[in-house]
């Protein structure tokens, strides 16, 4: 039997089948795969989604009993997170003497937060605090690999981009937000380039574009497969170049918003994670750019998300009265790594399929068009495994193959090293050469499709509260397409900064800071009969060994955790 | 499989072999095959620093370690490095480093910018300690030497996969912050030296002049059924780049 380095012997027969069917599949791809393997109709999509997508399972949702969305059904884990107590009691903090009194407070230091801070400054805000839980740039923004969509080819247009977005989102998106997203994409590409982002270009300077799932044109701009890292490190550097205007507070997550006596948002309470010290920030405008919820491990799935992706901003905004939308859908990325164990759940960029990589089952058969929208592609993988056509690892995990060697057969040797250096390195660390052998994949929890509802000016229904990026809802409807999250945090992060700065000029806050919404919230919980020890935002997930925790002073609670329990009762 | 509870990410088979490691001076037994990050968590830490994306992209979890009987100080990312028996390690969640403040619109894409903002780059001793410690296996010393010669393009290319973990800086006897210096090189290259995408400017102008407003108005006025039909029948064309 032929051996396959990096893989255990039990997986070799299937790898051999993949190798056997590869020449034929390469041939089909050369003639245009779309001529042999049609994308699904809307009916076929609906069928596979309703039967296999995790969102459609009976226990996926539950009703929320408190707050602005009361009576609606949301993702079950989100309901648990929201129906929790605040981290502080109003009498615990002295609000009469704020540590900072600024024009704009930005909560969250990823791509959206950085854009917001930069553009608030450009728009004339004199004092900006950017508060973040870990370091600036420690965010999902840093991790996106594949690219950013922008209609920068002559035969493409913002309107075609619009149609792709809204179809991919199951026609549930807010149209005015989609129009903004598609229309400002080329500007963002230029803005980032002028900051020094090294977009992949050809020798004439034309931006290289690749197809992505659910797109009808080549529209994916990239910077090798470190696209997010390249953008994020440049934005971070730019934020740090303006210490006179932007005060950066790292390791200082917001744990509660503040309001004035009329209920308008007026800043936030931050908490230093090392010392537990409270920092009171009074701000004329407050921007939430805290990202998504991957670290909630919804339905037990592993996640591609950053350690800090615990939906903190969602909790803060909801408690102060901001409406959420589309919080009944969760994006599972079709290609999370399954093997080796150490990379379980890690993101394998959609660019692998954009470059021609093919999903095949244990017999080496192509079973789905490789570039369906993410939810459809993911559901198809789950279906294939449910049919028994997946491949099992020694620890009992199941997945399908993502055949990467096809890429070099199609585009020549060296393509993977040039286009997918991060992926090549990731697997090389564990002895697998993705130029020669495929990767085993299964859907992994990836993105919060919905969030805090915003309008084109990134305003919420609560005065002085703005939201940009993954924390917001309405842009992507029920499903986001590849390359639109990077675009989203740039477009709406920037807008949040601009409109927050404009709002700050109006000085719409009263003198006195309050936590009256927390009192109201606690009352509402009580009236709804919710008895729980949970507190939120949770700030960090907890991966400590449960057996070892039995020997600890505190009980294990996935929503509270040990390190932070010192600050609760 | 995925349906099962995964609150502990690194949930091992019960029979996983345990090995001893020394985490910041203290001995723990952890499952063989764990990454350093998973081992630290398994031991009972809930990290508030020194942890980030957990997939090798953010550089937050730089760690240095030695192995028993080996004089060599090694570096790695905690999320990407597998523990070995007897490994003794400490995390470096923060690197004290020089970061120059500059206006990217005012700097020149040549050697004078580095002379001005990072003169320490010219103190490079050529010892290669940076390259040896780089968890991304980048040729760090080579890109620093390229900057010394004024070859910004080469420096940008060689440093592109840098995740700014800071390990090179901690090892450098010339006391420079290679990762910040390289970032300046890449920004100069991306902004000033790569060829300009002319069509992007044209497209932005079209949008600003309202060329697509009519089409938007039309498509946004469609009923859901009409929009669905338009979507399903849309032409998919990946031929032109």
HADDOCK unambig.tbl for C-alpha pairs under 7 A between the chains (distance, minus, plus):
assign (segid A and resid 134 and name CA) (segid B and resid 49 and name CA) 6.82 0.50 0.50
assign (segid A and resid 138 and name CA) (segid B and resid 52 and name CA) 5.74 0.50 0.50
assign (segid A and resid 138 and name CA) (segid B and resid 53 and name CA) 6.85 0.50 0.50
assign (segid A and resid 138 and name CA) (segid B and resid 58 and name CA) 6.41 0.50 0.50
assign (segid A and resid 139 and name CA) (segid B and resid 53 and name CA) 6.90 0.50 0.50
assign (segid A and resid 142 and name CA) (segid B and resid 57 and name CA) 6.73 0.50 0.50
assign (segid A and resid 142 and name CA) (segid B and resid 58 and name CA) 6.31 0.50 0.50
assign (segid A and resid 143 and name CA) (segid B and resid 57 and name CA) 5.86 0.50 0.50
assign (segid A and resid 152 and name CA) (segid B and resid 199 and name CA) 6.97 0.50 0.50
assign (segid A and resid 152 and name CA) (segid B and resid 200 and name CA) 5.71 0.50 0.50
assign (segid A and resid 152 and name CA) (segid B and resid 203 and name CA) 6.73 0.50 0.50
assign (segid A and resid 153 and name CA) (segid B and resid 241 and name CA) 6.88 0.50 0.50
assign (segid A and resid 159 and name CA) (segid B and resid 215 and name CA) 6.90 0.50 0.50
assign (segid A and resid 159 and name CA) (segid B and resid 216 and name CA) 6.25 0.50 0.50
assign (segid A and resid 163 and name CA) (segid B and resid 231 and name CA) 6.37 0.50 0.50
assign (segid A and resid 167 and name CA) (segid B and resid 231 and name CA) 6.15 0.50 0.50
assign (segid A and resid 183 and name CA) (segid B and resid 207 and name CA) 6.85 0.50 0.50
assign (segid A and resid 186 and name CA) (segid B and resid 200 and name CA) 6.30 0.50 0.50
assign (segid A and resid 186 and name CA) (segid B and resid 204 and name CA) 6.04 0.50 0.50
assign (segid A and resid 187 and name CA) (segid B and resid 204 and name CA) 6.08 0.50 0.50
assign (segid A and resid 193 and name CA) (segid B and resid 190 and name CA) 6.45 0.50 0.50
assign (segid A and resid 193 and name CA) (segid B and resid 191 and name CA) 5.87 0.50 0.50
assign (segid A and resid 194 and name CA) (segid B and resid 191 and name CA) 5.10 0.50 0.50
assign (segid A and resid 195 and name CA) (segid B and resid 104 and name CA) 6.97 0.50 0.50
assign (segid A and resid 195 and name CA) (segid B and resid 187 and name CA) 6.73 0.50 0.50
assign (segid A and resid 195 and name CA) (segid B and resid 191 and name CA) 6.23 0.50 0.50
assign (segid A and resid 196 and name CA) (segid B and resid 186 and name CA) 6.88 0.50 0.50
assign (segid A and resid 196 and name CA) (segid B and resid 187 and name CA) 3.92 0.50 0.50
assign (segid A and resid 196 and name CA) (segid B and resid 188 and name CA) 6.12 0.50 0.50
assign (segid A and resid 196 and name CA) (segid B and resid 189 and name CA) 6.90 0.50 0.50
assign (segid A and resid 196 and name CA) (segid B and resid 190 and name CA) 4.29 0.50 0.50
assign (segid A and resid 196 and name CA) (segid B and resid 191 and name CA) 4.14 0.50 0.50
assign (segid A and resid 197 and name CA) (segid B and resid 187 and name CA) 6.31 0.50 0.50
assign (segid A and resid 197 and name CA) (segid B and resid 190 and name CA) 5.31 0.50 0.50
assign (segid A and resid 197 and name CA) (segid B and resid 191 and name CA) 6.97 0.50 0.50
assign (segid A and resid 198 and name CA) (segid B and resid 190 and name CA) 4.45 0.50 0.50
assign (segid A and resid 203 and name CA) (segid B and resid 195 and name CA) 6.97 0.50 0.50
assign (segid A and resid 204 and name CA) (segid B and resid 195 and name CA) 6.14 0.50 0.50
assign (segid A and resid 205 and name CA) (segid B and resid 194 and name CA) 6.95 0.50 0.50
assign (segid A and resid 205 and name CA) (segid B and resid 195 and name CA) 4.27 0.50 0.50
assign (segid A and resid 205 and name CA) (segid B and resid 196 and name CA) 4.72 0.50 0.50
assign (segid A and resid 205 and name CA) (segid B and resid 197 and name CA) 4.44 0.50 0.50
assign (segid A and resid 206 and name CA) (segid B and resid 197 and name CA) 4.46 0.50 0.50
assign (segid A and resid 206 and name CA) (segid B and resid 198 and name CA) 6.94 0.50 0.50
assign (segid A and resid 207 and name CA) (segid B and resid 197 and name CA) 6.11 0.50 0.50
assign (segid A and resid 209 and name CA) (segid B and resid 241 and name CA) 6.36 0.50 0.50
assign (segid A and resid 211 and name CA) (segid B and resid 238 and name CA) 6.66 0.50 0.50
assign (segid A and resid 216 and name CA) (segid B and resid 235 and name CA) 6.78 0.50 0.50
assign (segid A and resid 216 and name CA) (segid B and resid 236 and name CA) 4.35 0.50 0.50
assign (segid A and resid 216 and name CA) (segid B and resid 237 and name CA) 5.95 0.50 0.50
assign (segid A and resid 217 and name CA) (segid B and resid 236 and name CA) 6.36 0.50 0.50
assign (segid A and resid 217 and name CA) (segid B and resid 237 and name CA) 5.46 0.50 0.50
assign (segid A and resid 217 and name CA) (segid B and resid 238 and name CA) 5.32 0.50 0.50
assign (segid A and resid 218 and name CA) (segid B and resid 238 and name CA) 5.55 0.50 0.50
assign (segid A and resid 218 and name CA) (segid B and resid 241 and name CA) 6.55 0.50 0.50
assign (segid A and resid 229 and name CA) (segid B and resid 57 and name CA) 6.96 0.50 0.50
assign (segid A and resid 241 and name CA) (segid B and resid 101 and name CA) 4.92 0.50 0.50
assign (segid A and resid 241 and name CA) (segid B and resid 102 and name CA) 6.10 0.50 0.50
assign (segid A and resid 273 and name CA) (segid B and resid 48 and name CA) 6.78 0.50 0.50
assign (segid A and resid 299 and name CA) (segid B and resid 3 and name CA) 6.29 0.50 0.50
assign (segid A and resid 300 and name CA) (segid B and resid 2 and name CA) 6.29 0.50 0.50
assign (segid A and resid 300 and name CA) (segid B and resid 3 and name CA) 5.45 0.50 0.50
assign (segid A and resid 300 and name CA) (segid B and resid 4 and name CA) 5.70 0.50 0.50
assign (segid A and resid 300 and name CA) (segid B and resid 5 and name CA) 4.69 0.50 0.50
assign (segid A and resid 300 and name CA) (segid B and resid 6 and name CA) 5.37 0.50 0.50
assign (segid A and resid 301 and name CA) (segid B and resid 2 and name CA) 5.23 0.50 0.50
assign (segid A and resid 301 and name CA) (segid B and resid 3 and name CA) 6.48 0.50 0.50
assign (segid A and resid 301 and name CA) (segid B and resid 6 and name CA) 6.86 0.50 0.50
assign (segid A and resid 302 and name CA) (segid B and resid 6 and name CA) 6.85 0.50 0.50
assign (segid A and resid 305 and name CA) (segid B and resid 53 and name CA) 6.75 0.50 0.50
assign (segid A and resid 306 and name CA) (segid B and resid 52 and name CA) 6.04 0.50 0.50
assign (segid A and resid 306 and name CA) (segid B and resid 53 and name CA) 4.12 0.50 0.50
assign (segid A and resid 306 and name CA) (segid B and resid 54 and name CA) 6.73 0.50 0.50
assign (segid A and resid 307 and name CA) (segid B and resid 52 and name CA) 5.45 0.50 0.50
assign (segid A and resid 307 and name CA) (segid B and resid 53 and name CA) 5.69 0.50 0.50
assign (segid A and resid 307 and name CA) (segid B and resid 54 and name CA) 6.93 0.50 0.50
assign (segid A and resid 342 and name CA) (segid B and resid 34 and name CA) 6.89 0.50 0.50
assign (segid A and resid 342 and name CA) (segid B and resid 35 and name CA) 6.74 0.50 0.50
assign (segid A and resid 346 and name CA) (segid B and resid 55 and name CA) 6.50 0.50 0.50
assign (segid A and resid 397 and name CA) (segid B and resid 1 and name CA) 5.42 0.50 0.50
assign (segid A and resid 398 and name CA) (segid B and resid 1 and name CA) 6.83 0.50 0.50
assign (segid A and resid 542 and name CA) (segid B and resid 46 and name CA) 6.20 0.50 0.50
assign (segid A and resid 543 and name CA) (segid B and resid 7 and name CA) 6.29 0.50 0.50
assign (segid A and resid 543 and name CA) (segid B and resid 8 and name CA) 4.59 0.50 0.50
assign (segid A and resid 543 and name CA) (segid B and resid 9 and name CA) 6.20 0.50 0.50
assign (segid A and resid 543 and name CA) (segid B and resid 41 and name CA) 5.91 0.50 0.50
assign (segid A and resid 544 and name CA) (segid B and resid 8 and name CA) 6.56 0.50 0.50
assign (segid A and resid 544 and name CA) (segid B and resid 41 and name CA) 4.79 0.50 0.50
assign (segid A and resid 544 and name CA) (segid B and resid 42 and name CA) 4.96 0.50 0.50
assign (segid A and resid 544 and name CA) (segid B and resid 43 and name CA) 6.90 0.50 0.50
assign (segid A and resid 544 and name CA) (segid B and resid 44 and name CA) 5.02 0.50 0.50
assign (segid A and resid 544 and name CA) (segid B and resid 45 and name CA) 6.37 0.50 0.50
assign (segid A and resid 544 and name CA) (segid B and resid 46 and name CA) 6.55 0.50 0.50
assign (segid A and resid 545 and name CA) (segid B and resid 8 and name CA) 6.63 0.50 0.50
assign (segid A and resid 545 and name CA) (segid B and resid 41 and name CA) 6.95 0.50 0.50
assign (segid A and resid 545 and name CA) (segid B and resid 42 and name CA) 4.67 0.50 0.50
assign (segid A and resid 545 and name CA) (segid B and resid 43 and name CA) 6.84 0.50 0.50
assign (segid A and resid 545 and name CA) (segid B and resid 44 and name CA) 6.35 0.50 0.50
assign (segid A and resid 548 and name CA) (segid B and resid 44 and name CA) 6.67 0.50 0.50
assign (segid A and resid 549 and name CA) (segid B and resid 44 and name CA) 6.95 0.50 0.50
assign (segid A and resid 563 and name CA) (segid B and resid 46 and name CA) 6.08 0.50 0.50
